[in-house]
Amino acid sequence: MARFLWMTIVACSIITVPAYGEIREYLLGDIDDFVPGDPEDDVYFDPDWLAEVTNAYPLTDEVVDFDQVAGGGGKMIPFSFVFDIAGAEQITGAWLAIHIKAIGGVPQTDFILLDQLEPEYNLTALGWAPPFDPSVLTINLSDVLGDGEVDLLPLLADGLLNCVVLDDSAIDYAMLTLSISPDCNTNGIPDECDVACGTSGGPCDVPGCGQSSDCQPNGIPDECDILPPATSCCEAHPEPGCDSPTIETCVCLVDPYCCDTEWDRVCVDEVTAEGCGLCDNDCNTNSIPDDCEPDFDGDGLIDDCDSDIDDDGVLNDDDVCDYTPLGAAVDAEGRPLGDLDEDCDTDLDDYALFQQGFTGPGS
């Protein structure tokens, strides 16, 4: 995955997000500088959330929509963001921006609740300062108070962020910005950080980073590049045949044993070797994709799973020289012809032994 730095501008607020992942933005309300009466001002709020809040703050505030500036203070403005987070995704950053202005009372005491009834986050402490002119207040949900102590990202895992602002302010719009990164092994660490920690203090320098290999390299942990077997034809079993008629027919035309006696490991190898189908790409189940492992004879089967590693016609179980140079003539044991010193190659040492057997001067 290519690394990039994304800066998104919401009104007068600039949000800098991590150097990886996808940006998703969710807008509630309309950006019209507090003009009431539009359908978009009637924003969604979770009814269970509103019930919790009104129970905690009974009869103290009027529940209102966005853009409600008339009538002074004493307002309760609930709103909820709903978004989809896939199981193989990780939220790596979240920012809430609200366009807000004071409409009476004592705005210094206004506060916001973020997905919980406690604590109350005072808006002034979050950066909304006098004279309380309309402005965009941006809250970093991974570090709400800017002290590294309050991280609300875990609360977003359910795809719902509930908020309410009280008491003496109005909201024009609210925008939630999420930074989403793939997390294919669902370990809570973005894939890019799984395979490399990056620079010290950088966005991927987190606990557990760099624990996965990426032999391709494609930015995806190797354990996520493993494809599951799609058919019983890709698994050895004592019965003849397999559950794909097309693959079964193709393999058995080459090797009738697979349909007459049993579907053994040789038959599984032949699924790929004979071009009959595609099995998983981790045939030795070591969590390393086969593309990254040795394939001496280049037949598409890695050496660990190839019944004839050097393709010399002698199966490994009977082959005393598994890695005979490709194309070399061999005897019934798989030994190169002329290998007099039995070291699985033919070289000057073999020639020297051959010379010792000369019986005549030659010509």
TORKOL-4160 file (C-alpha; in steps of 0.2 Angstrom, whole numbers, padded with zeros to 4 digits, m for minus):
363
<pt num="1" X="0000" Y="0000" Z="0000"/>
<pt num="2" X="0007" Y="0017" Z="m0005"/>
<pt num="3" X="0010" Y="0029" Z="0010"/>
<pt num="4" X="0003" Y="0046" Z="0009"/>
<pt num="5" X="m0001" Y="0061" Z="0020"/>
<pt num="6" X="m0019" Y="0068" Z="0019"/>
<pt num="7" X="m0024" Y="0085" Z="0025"/>
<pt num="8" X="m0043" Y="0088" Z="0025"/>
<pt num="9" X="m0050" Y="0106" Z="0027"/>
<pt num="10" X="m0067" Y="0108" Z="0036"/>
<pt num="11" X="m0072" Y="0127" Z="0036"/>
<pt num="12" X="m0057" Y="0134" Z="0045"/>
<pt num="13" X="m0051" Y="0118" Z="0053"/>
<pt num="14" X="m0036" Y="0108" Z="0046"/>
<pt num="15" X="m0035" Y="0090" Z="0051"/>
<pt num="16" X="m0019" Y="0081" Z="0047"/>
<pt num="17" X="m0022" Y="0062" Z="0047"/>
<pt num="18" X="m0009" Y="0047" Z="0048"/>
<pt num="19" X="0002" Y="0043" Z="0033"/>
<pt num="20" X="m0008" Y="0028" Z="0028"/>
<pt num="21" X="m0026" Y="0022" Z="0026"/>
<pt num="22" X="m0042" Y="0028" Z="0018"/>
<pt num="23" X="m0051" Y="0044" Z="0023"/>
<pt num="24" X="m0070" Y="0043" Z="0026"/>
<pt num="25" X="m0080" Y="0059" Z="0030"/>
<pt num="26" X="m0098" Y="0059" Z="0037"/>
<pt num="27" X="m0108" Y="0076" Z="0038"/>
<pt num="28" X="m0123" Y="0080" Z="0048"/>
<pt num="29" X="m0133" Y="0096" Z="0045"/>
<pt num="30" X="m0129" Y="0108" Z="0031"/>
<pt num="31" X="m0115" Y="0121" Z="0029"/>
<pt num="32" X="m0126" Y="0136" Z="0028"/>
<pt num="33" X="m0120" Y="0147" Z="0043"/>
<pt num="34" X="m0134" Y="0144" Z="0055"/>
<pt num="35" X="m0149" Y="0146" Z="0043"/>
<pt num="36" X="m0163" Y="0137" Z="0051"/>
<pt num="37" X="m0178" Y="0127" Z="0044"/>
<pt num="38" X="m0169" Y="0116" Z="0031"/>
<pt num="39" X="m0173" Y="0097" Z="0032"/>
<pt num="40" X="m0155" Y="0093" Z="0034"/>
<pt num="41" X="m0156" Y="0102" Z="0051"/>
<pt num="42" X="m0166" Y="0088" Z="0058"/>
<pt num="43" X="m0151" Y="0077" Z="0061"/>
<pt num="44" X="m0151" Y="0059" Z="0066"/>
<pt num="45" X="m0149" Y="0054" Z="0084"/>
<pt num="46" X="m0149" Y="0037" Z="0092"/>
<pt num="47" X="m0166" Y="0035" Z="0102"/>
<pt num="48" X="m0157" Y="0025" Z="0115"/>
<pt num="49" X="m0144" Y="0038" Z="0117"/>
<pt num="50" X="m0156" Y="0052" Z="0119"/>
<pt num="51" X="m0166" Y="0042" Z="0132"/>
<pt num="52" X="m0149" Y="0040" Z="0142"/>
<pt num="53" X="m0145" Y="0059" Z="0141"/>
<pt num="54" X="m0163" Y="0065" Z="0145"/>
<pt num="55" X="m0163" Y="0053" Z="0160"/>
<pt num="56" X="m0146" Y="0060" Z="0166"/>
<pt num="57" X="m0151" Y="0078" Z="0163"/>
<pt num="58" X="m0170" Y="0078" Z="0166"/>
<pt num="59" X="m0180" Y="0094" Z="0162"/>
<pt num="60" X="m0165" Y="0105" Z="0161"/>
<pt num="61" X="m0163" Y="0108" Z="0142"/>
<pt num="62" X="m0174" Y="0109" Z="0127"/>
<pt num="63" X="m0170" Y="0096" Z="0114"/>
<pt num="64" X="m0167" Y="0105" Z="0097"/>
<pt num="65" X="m0161" Y="0103" Z="0080"/>
<pt num="66" X="m0146" Y="0110" Z="0072"/>
<pt num="67" X="m0146" Y="0129" Z="0067"/>
<pt num="68" X="m0158" Y="0133" Z="0081"/>
<pt num="69" X="m0152" Y="0150" Z="0087"/>
<pt num="70" X="m0168" Y="0158" Z="0093"/>
<pt num="71" X="m0174" Y="0158" Z="0111"/>
<pt num="72" X="m0157" Y="0160" Z="0119"/>
<pt num="73" X="m0148" Y="0146" Z="0129"/>
<pt num="74" X="m0154" Y="0131" Z="0138"/>
<pt num="75" X="m0152" Y="0119" Z="0123"/>
<pt num="76" X="m0148" Y="0100" Z="0121"/>
<pt num="77" X="m0142" Y="0096" Z="0104"/>
<pt num="78" X="m0141" Y="0077" Z="0102"/>
<pt num="79" X="m0133" Y="0069" Z="0086"/>
<pt num="80" X="m0127" Y="0052" Z="0081"/>
<pt num="81" X="m0115" Y="0046" Z="0067"/>
<pt num="82" X="m0118" Y="0029" Z="0059"/>
<pt num="83" X="m0104" Y="0021" Z="0049"/>
<pt num="84" X="m0098" Y="0004" Z="0043"/>
<pt num="85" X="m0082" Y="m0003" Z="0048"/>
<pt num="86" X="m0078" Y="m0020" Z="0041"/>
<pt num="87" X="m0071" Y="m0034" Z="0052"/>
<pt num="88" X="m0054" Y="m0033" Z="0043"/>
<pt num="89" X="m0052" Y="m0014" Z="0045"/>
<pt num="90" X="m0045" Y="m0004" Z="0059"/>
<pt num="91" X="m0049" Y="0014" Z="0064"/>
<pt num="92" X="m0032" Y="0023" Z="0065"/>
<pt num="93" X="m0039" Y="0041" Z="0068"/>
<pt num="94" X="m0055" Y="0050" Z="0071"/>
<pt num="95" X="m0059" Y="0069" Z="0072"/>
<pt num="96" X="m0075" Y="0077" Z="0076"/>
<pt num="97" X="m0077" Y="0095" Z="0069"/>
<pt num="98" X="m0093" Y="0105" Z="0074"/>
<pt num="99" X="m0097" Y="0123" Z="0068"/>
<pt num="100" X="m0103" Y="0131" Z="0084"/>
<pt num="101" X="m0108" Y="0148" Z="0091"/>
<pt num="102" X="m0115" Y="0155" Z="0107"/>
<pt num="103" X="m0133" Y="0160" Z="0108"/>
<pt num="104" X="m0135" Y="0166" Z="0126"/>
<pt num="105" X="m0132" Y="0161" Z="0144"/>
<pt num="106" X="m0115" Y="0156" Z="0150"/>
<pt num="107" X="m0106" Y="0147" Z="0135"/>
<pt num="108" X="m0090" Y="0145" Z="0146"/>
<pt num="109" X="m0099" Y="0131" Z="0154"/>
<pt num="110" X="m0106" Y="0122" Z="0139"/>
<pt num="111" X="m0100" Y="0104" Z="0137"/>
<pt num="112" X="m0101" Y="0089" Z="0125"/>
<pt num="113" X="m0104" Y="0071" Z="0129"/>
<pt num="114" X="m0095" Y="0059" Z="0117"/>
<pt num="115" X="m0103" Y="0042" Z="0117"/>
<pt num="116" X="m0103" Y="0041" Z="0136"/>
<pt num="117" X="m0112" Y="0051" Z="0150"/>
<pt num="118" X="m0096" Y="0054" Z="0158"/>
<pt num="119" X="m0085" Y="0063" Z="0158"/>
<pt num="120" X="m0092" Y="0080" Z="0152"/>
<pt num="121" X="m0080" Y="0088" Z="0141"/>
<pt num="122" X="m0080" Y="0107" Z="0143"/>
<pt num="123" X="m0080" Y="0116" Z="0126"/>
<pt num="124" X="m0068" Y="0129" Z="0132"/>
<pt num="125" X="m0056" Y="0116" Z="0138"/>
<pt num="126" X="m0057" Y="0109" Z="0121"/>
<pt num="127" X="m0052" Y="0125" Z="0112"/>
<pt num="128" X="m0068" Y="0135" Z="0110"/>
<pt num="129" X="m0063" Y="0152" Z="0118"/>
<pt num="130" X="m0071" Y="0169" Z="0120"/>
<pt num="131" X="m0078" Y="0179" Z="0112"/>
<pt num="132" X="m0087" Y="0163" Z="0106"/>
<pt num="133" X="m0090" Y="0169" Z="0088"/>
<pt num="134" X="m0095" Y="0156" Z="0076"/>
<pt num="135" X="m0080" Y="0144" Z="0073"/>
<pt num="136" X="m0076" Y="0126" Z="0070"/>
<pt num="137" X="m0070" Y="0116" Z="0085"/>
<pt num="138" X="m0061" Y="0101" Z="0080"/>
<pt num="139" X="m0059" Y="0087" Z="0093"/>
<pt num="140" X="m0046" Y="0073" Z="0090"/>
<pt num="141" X="m0055" Y="0058" Z="0097"/>
<pt num="142" X="m0039" Y="0048" Z="0099"/>
<pt num="143" X="m0032" Y="0061" Z="0111"/>
<pt num="144" X="m0047" Y="0071" Z="0117"/>
<pt num="145" X="m0038" Y="0083" Z="0129"/>
<pt num="146" X="m0022" Y="0083" Z="0120"/>
<pt num="147" X="m0012" Y="0075" Z="0134"/>
<pt num="148" X="m0011" Y="0058" Z="0128"/>
<pt num="149" X="m0023" Y="0051" Z="0141"/>
<pt num="150" X="m0041" Y="0050" Z="0133"/>
<pt num="151" X="m0042" Y="0039" Z="0117"/>
<pt num="152" X="m0060" Y="0036" Z="0112"/>
<pt num="153" X="m0056" Y="0026" Z="0096"/>
<pt num="154" X="m0061" Y="0009" Z="0104"/>
<pt num="155" X="m0079" Y="0016" Z="0106"/>
<pt num="156" X="m0081" Y="0018" Z="0088"/>
<pt num="157" X="m0078" Y="0000" Z="0084"/>
<pt num="158" X="m0097" Y="m0003" Z="0084"/>
<pt num="159" X="m0100" Y="0010" Z="0069"/>
<pt num="160" X="m0109" Y="0022" Z="0080"/>
<pt num="161" X="m0103" Y="0039" Z="0088"/>
<pt num="162" X="m0116" Y="0047" Z="0099"/>
<pt num="163" X="m0114" Y="0065" Z="0104"/>
<pt num="164" X="m0124" Y="0079" Z="0113"/>
<pt num="165" X="m0120" Y="0097" Z="0116"/>
<pt num="166" X="m0127" Y="0107" Z="0131"/>
<pt num="167" X="m0132" Y="0121" Z="0135"/>
<pt num="168" X="m0130" Y="0139" Z="0128"/>
<pt num="169" X="m0124" Y="0136" Z="0110"/>
<pt num="170" X="m0130" Y="0132" Z="0092"/>
<pt num="171" X="m0123" Y="0120" Z="0080"/>
<pt num="172" X="m0123" Y="0123" Z="0061"/>
<pt num="173" X="m0115" Y="0106" Z="0056"/>
<pt num="174" X="m0105" Y="0092" Z="0062"/>
<pt num="175" X="m0092" Y="0082" Z="0053"/>
<pt num="176" X="m0084" Y="0065" Z="0058"/>
<pt num="177" X="m0068" Y="0061" Z="0049"/>
<pt num="178" X="m0061" Y="0044" Z="0050"/>
<pt num="179" X="m0044" Y="0036" Z="0045"/>
<pt num="180" X="m0047" Y="0018" Z="0040"/>
<pt num="181" X="m0033" Y="0005" Z="0037"/>
<pt num="182" X="m0035" Y="m0013" Z="0032"/>
<pt num="183" X="m0032" Y="m0025" Z="0046"/>
<pt num="184" X="m0033" Y="m0042" Z="0037"/>
<pt num="185" X="m0029" Y="m0053" Z="0052"/>
<pt num="186" X="m0040" Y="m0042" Z="0064"/>
<pt num="187" X="m0026" Y="m0040" Z="0077"/>
<pt num="188" X="m0029" Y="m0022" Z="0080"/>
<pt num="189" X="m0014" Y="m0017" Z="0070"/>
<pt num="190" X="m0015" Y="m0009" Z="0052"/>
<pt num="191" X="m0008" Y="m0021" Z="0039"/>
<pt num="192" X="0006" Y="m0008" Z="0035"/>
<pt num="193" X="0011" Y="m0008" Z="0053"/>
<pt num="194" X="0010" Y="m0027" Z="0054"/>
<pt num="195" X="0024" Y="m0029" Z="0041"/>
<pt num="196" X="0035" Y="m0014" Z="0047"/>
<pt num="197" X="0037" Y="m0002" Z="0061"/>
<pt num="198" X="0044" Y="0012" Z="0051"/>
<pt num="199" X="0053" Y="0026" Z="0059"/>
<pt num="200" X="0054" Y="0028" Z="0078"/>
<pt num="201" X="0040" Y="0038" Z="0084"/>
<pt num="202" X="0031" Y="0037" Z="0067"/>
<pt num="203" X="0013" Y="0031" Z="0064"/>
<pt num="204" X="0018" Y="0013" Z="0064"/>
<pt num="205" X="0029" Y="0013" Z="0079"/>
<pt num="206" X="0016" Y="0004" Z="0090"/>
<pt num="207" X="0016" Y="m0011" Z="0101"/>
<pt num="208" X="0016" Y="m0027" Z="0091"/>
<pt num="209" X="0021" Y="m0019" Z="0075"/>
<pt num="210" X="0033" Y="m0028" Z="0062"/>
<pt num="211" X="0028" Y="m0045" Z="0068"/>
<pt num="212" X="0022" Y="m0051" Z="0051"/>
<pt num="213" X="0032" Y="m0055" Z="0036"/>
<pt num="214" X="0028" Y="m0049" Z="0018"/>
<pt num="215" X="0038" Y="m0059" Z="0006"/>
<pt num="216" X="0029" Y="m0053" Z="m0010"/>
<pt num="217" X="0030" Y="m0038" Z="m0005"/>
<pt num="218" X="0013" Y="m0031" Z="m0007"/>
<pt num="219" X="0010" Y="m0022" Z="0010"/>
<pt num="220" X="m0001" Y="m0037" Z="0016"/>
<pt num="221" X="0005" Y="m0049" Z="0030"/>
<pt num="222" X="0009" Y="m0066" Z="0023"/>
<pt num="223" X="m0004" Y="m0074" Z="0033"/>
<pt num="224" X="m0017" Y="m0065" Z="0024"/>
<pt num="225" X="m0011" Y="m0070" Z="0007"/>
<pt num="226" X="m0015" Y="m0088" Z="0010"/>
<pt num="227" X="m0029" Y="m0094" Z="0001"/>
<pt num="228" X="m0040" Y="m0108" Z="0008"/>
<pt num="229" X="m0043" Y="m0124" Z="m0002"/>
<pt num="230" X="m0058" Y="m0122" Z="m0013"/>
<pt num="231" X="m0061" Y="m0141" Z="m0015"/>
<pt num="232" X="m0058" Y="m0158" Z="m0008"/>
<pt num="233" X="m0047" Y="m0161" Z="m0023"/>
<pt num="234" X="m0034" Y="m0150" Z="m0014"/>
<pt num="235" X="m0033" Y="m0161" Z="0001"/>
<pt num="236" X="m0027" Y="m0179" Z="0002"/>
<pt num="237" X="m0039" Y="m0192" Z="0007"/>
<pt num="238" X="m0040" Y="m0211" Z="0007"/>
<pt num="239" X="m0055" Y="m0212" Z="m0005"/>
<pt num="240" X="m0053" Y="m0211" Z="m0024"/>
<pt num="241" X="m0059" Y="m0196" Z="m0033"/>
<pt num="242" X="m0064" Y="m0178" Z="m0026"/>
<pt num="243" X="m0079" Y="m0167" Z="m0026"/>
<pt num="244" X="m0075" Y="m0157" Z="m0042"/>
<pt num="245" X="m0079" Y="m0168" Z="m0058"/>
<pt num="246" X="m0069" Y="m0156" Z="m0069"/>
<pt num="247" X="m0053" Y="m0157" Z="m0059"/>
<pt num="248" X="m0056" Y="m0176" Z="m0055"/>
<pt num="249" X="m0057" Y="m0180" Z="m0073"/>
<pt num="250" X="m0042" Y="m0169" Z="m0078"/>
<pt num="251" X="m0031" Y="m0177" Z="m0065"/>
<pt num="252" X="m0037" Y="m0195" Z="m0068"/>
<pt num="253" X="m0033" Y="m0194" Z="m0086"/>
<pt num="254" X="m0015" Y="m0192" Z="m0081"/>
<pt num="255" X="m0015" Y="m0203" Z="m0066"/>
<pt num="256" X="m0029" Y="m0216" Z="m0065"/>
<pt num="257" X="m0024" Y="m0221" Z="m0048"/>
<pt num="258" X="m0032" Y="m0206" Z="m0041"/>
<pt num="259" X="m0049" Y="m0212" Z="m0046"/>
<pt num="260" X="m0046" Y="m0230" Z="m0044"/>
<pt num="261" X="m0038" Y="m0232" Z="m0027"/>
<pt num="262" X="m0036" Y="m0216" Z="m0017"/>
<pt num="263" X="m0033" Y="m0197" Z="m0019"/>
<pt num="264" X="m0016" Y="m0195" Z="m0011"/>
<pt num="265" X="m0004" Y="m0181" Z="m0010"/>
<pt num="266" X="0002" Y="m0185" Z="m0027"/>
<pt num="267" X="m0015" Y="m0182" Z="m0034"/>
<pt num="268" X="m0016" Y="m0166" Z="m0025"/>
<pt num="269" X="0000" Y="m0160" Z="m0032"/>
<pt num="270" X="m0006" Y="m0165" Z="m0050"/>
<pt num="271" X="m0021" Y="m0153" Z="m0048"/>
<pt num="272" X="m0009" Y="m0138" Z="m0050"/>
<pt num="273" X="0005" Y="m0147" Z="m0060"/>
<pt num="274" X="m0007" Y="m0153" Z="m0074"/>
<pt num="275" X="m0016" Y="m0137" Z="m0075"/>
<pt num="276" X="m0032" Y="m0145" Z="m0068"/>
<pt num="277" X="m0036" Y="m0131" Z="m0055"/>
<pt num="278" X="m0029" Y="m0120" Z="m0041"/>
<pt num="279" X="m0027" Y="m0126" Z="m0023"/>
<pt num="280" X="m0022" Y="m0115" Z="m0009"/>
<pt num="281" X="m0005" Y="m0106" Z="m0010"/>
<pt num="282" X="0002" Y="m0113" Z="0007"/>
<pt num="283" X="0003" Y="m0131" Z="0003"/>
<pt num="284" X="0015" Y="m0135" Z="0018"/>
<pt num="285" X="0004" Y="m0124" Z="0030"/>
<pt num="286" X="0019" Y="m0114" Z="0036"/>
<pt num="287" X="0010" Y="m0097" Z="0034"/>
<pt num="288" X="0022" Y="m0092" Z="0020"/>
<pt num="289" X="0014" Y="m0090" Z="0003"/>
<pt num="290" X="0020" Y="m0103" Z="m0009"/>
<pt num="291" X="0026" Y="m0089" Z="m0021"/>
<pt num="292" X="0039" Y="m0085" Z="m0008"/>
<pt num="293" X="0046" Y="m0103" Z="m0006"/>
<pt num="294" X="0059" Y="m0113" Z="m0017"/>
<pt num="295" X="0052" Y="m0122" Z="m0032"/>
<pt num="296" X="0068" Y="m0131" Z="m0039"/>
<pt num="297" X="0060" Y="m0137" Z="m0055"/>
<pt num="298" X="0049" Y="m0122" Z="m0058"/>
<pt num="299" X="0033" Y="m0133" Z="m0060"/>
<pt num="300" X="0022" Y="m0122" Z="m0049"/>
<pt num="301" X="0024" Y="m0134" Z="m0034"/>
<pt num="302" X="0036" Y="m0129" Z="m0020"/>
<pt num="303" X="0049" Y="m0141" Z="m0015"/>
<pt num="304" X="0041" Y="m0145" Z="0001"/>
<pt num="305" X="0025" Y="m0151" Z="m0008"/>
<pt num="306" X="0033" Y="m0158" Z="m0024"/>
<pt num="307" X="0033" Y="m0177" Z="m0026"/>
<pt num="308" X="0047" Y="m0175" Z="m0038"/>
<pt num="309" X="0058" Y="m0160" Z="m0034"/>
<pt num="310" X="0070" Y="m0161" Z="m0048"/>
<pt num="311" X="0057" Y="m0168" Z="m0061"/>
<pt num="312" X="0069" Y="m0182" Z="m0066"/>
<pt num="313" X="0055" Y="m0195" Z="m0066"/>
<pt num="314" X="0061" Y="m0203" Z="m0049"/>
<pt num="315" X="0049" Y="m0199" Z="m0035"/>
<pt num="316" X="0058" Y="m0191" Z="m0019"/>
<pt num="317" X="0055" Y="m0206" Z="m0009"/>
<pt num="318" X="0066" Y="m0216" Z="m0020"/>
<pt num="319" X="0077" Y="m0202" Z="m0026"/>
<pt num="320" X="0094" Y="m0202" Z="m0018"/>
<pt num="321" X="0098" Y="m0185" Z="m0027"/>
<pt num="322" X="0083" Y="m0174" Z="m0025"/>
<pt num="323" X="0091" Y="m0159" Z="m0033"/>
<pt num="324" X="0099" Y="m0166" Z="m0049"/>
<pt num="325" X="0102" Y="m0152" Z="m0062"/>
<pt num="326" X="0087" Y="m0151" Z="m0072"/>
<pt num="327" X="0088" Y="m0161" Z="m0088"/>
<pt num="328" X="0102" Y="m0172" Z="m0082"/>
<pt num="329" X="0101" Y="m0191" Z="m0086"/>
<pt num="330" X="0099" Y="m0201" Z="m0071"/>
<pt num="331" X="0099" Y="m0219" Z="m0066"/>
<pt num="332" X="0084" Y="m0228" Z="m0057"/>
<pt num="333" X="0089" Y="m0221" Z="m0040"/>
<pt num="334" X="0089" Y="m0203" Z="m0047"/>
<pt num="335" X="0108" Y="m0202" Z="m0047"/>
<pt num="336" X="0116" Y="m0193" Z="m0062"/>
<pt num="337" X="0125" Y="m0204" Z="m0074"/>
<pt num="338" X="0143" Y="m0204" Z="m0071"/>
<pt num="339" X="0142" Y="m0199" Z="m0053"/>
<pt num="340" X="0156" Y="m0211" Z="m0048"/>
<pt num="341" X="0159" Y="m0204" Z="m0031"/>
<pt num="342" X="0140" Y="m0203" Z="m0027"/>
<pt num="343" X="0139" Y="m0185" Z="m0022"/>
<pt num="344" X="0125" Y="m0181" Z="m0034"/>
<pt num="345" X="0134" Y="m0172" Z="m0047"/>
<pt num="346" X="0147" Y="m0176" Z="m0061"/>
<pt num="347" X="0163" Y="m0166" Z="m0060"/>
<pt num="348" X="0182" Y="m0168" Z="m0062"/>
<pt num="349" X="0182" Y="m0179" Z="m0046"/>
<pt num="350" X="0171" Y="m0191" Z="m0056"/>
<pt num="351" X="0183" Y="m0190" Z="m0071"/>
<pt num="352" X="0198" Y="m0194" Z="m0060"/>
<pt num="353" X="0190" Y="m0210" Z="m0054"/>
<pt num="354" X="0185" Y="m0214" Z="m0072"/>
<pt num="355" X="0203" Y="m0212" Z="m0077"/>
<pt num="356" X="0209" Y="m0224" Z="m0064"/>
<pt num="357" X="0199" Y="m0237" Z="m0073"/>
<pt num="358" X="0208" Y="m0235" Z="m0089"/>
<pt num="359" X="0216" Y="m0252" Z="m0095"/>
<pt num="360" X="0225" Y="m0246" Z="m0111"/>
<pt num="361" X="0235" Y="m0232" Z="m0118"/>
<pt num="362" X="0221" Y="m0227" Z="m0130"/>
<pt num="363" X="0225" Y="m0218" Z="m0147"/>
